[in-house]
């Protein structure tokens, strides 16, 4: 088992009150660290690229092929879902064409009627190929790839309408934000999460998972969050370990400047971070998830 579609994995997670981690990749080191952590813990994982990361890496086809080839070269046997994070309409179509297993169409900045219409179109295109679709209602605050969201609570009626388009999972704003959380952050809005969980059958997605206290993450998962997005936490871990390596002067000792040495501590730090967060999510080992789709 290697690359799989997301639908059944995440439905099982919501039913079983656990979550599956969705980690953003930026390059080969990130990809290896995420896959290595999931394999070591024997859990399914979702590896995703934002539009910006895909552009940086050389396009959706390259990203898909990098992940697929890395799975093969590392003998990864746990289920892996290759996903587009926060795609616009064109990006979702491009990722579907490139062979991603799952796409997020993020139309939260469109008028709601247009978000609904375009989500329907992406669902039709994706489901024809067995690809799962995530949609977003209520903007998630913070900044991602230059897009700054104010953050708002998802409207329950709009969430119901988006869910009725046949999407496979729904990202909903519940006070979560991308990037680092400010000191005066008020925490997740569990009352709104409960209202959403009461009427939405699909697995719910918590974006901006980096920096939410562990007990709030665990509570959200117990209430219906089945996919937890983590990005900033890995970036901070990578930067910190790389900074320590350089500040200790290790790049100036022997061949410490060799990128295979220079990038190693940061890569290890990503792997450790991924393992720690998967531990919070209670992700069930692979023997409990469906067979390959
Ligand atoms: Zn997000």
Boltz pocket constraint, residues with backbone or C-beta under 6 A from the ligand:
constraints:
  - pocket:
      binder: B
      contacts: [[A, 86], [A, 140], [A, 144], [A, 178], [A, 207], [A, 208], [A, 229]]
      max_distance: 6.0
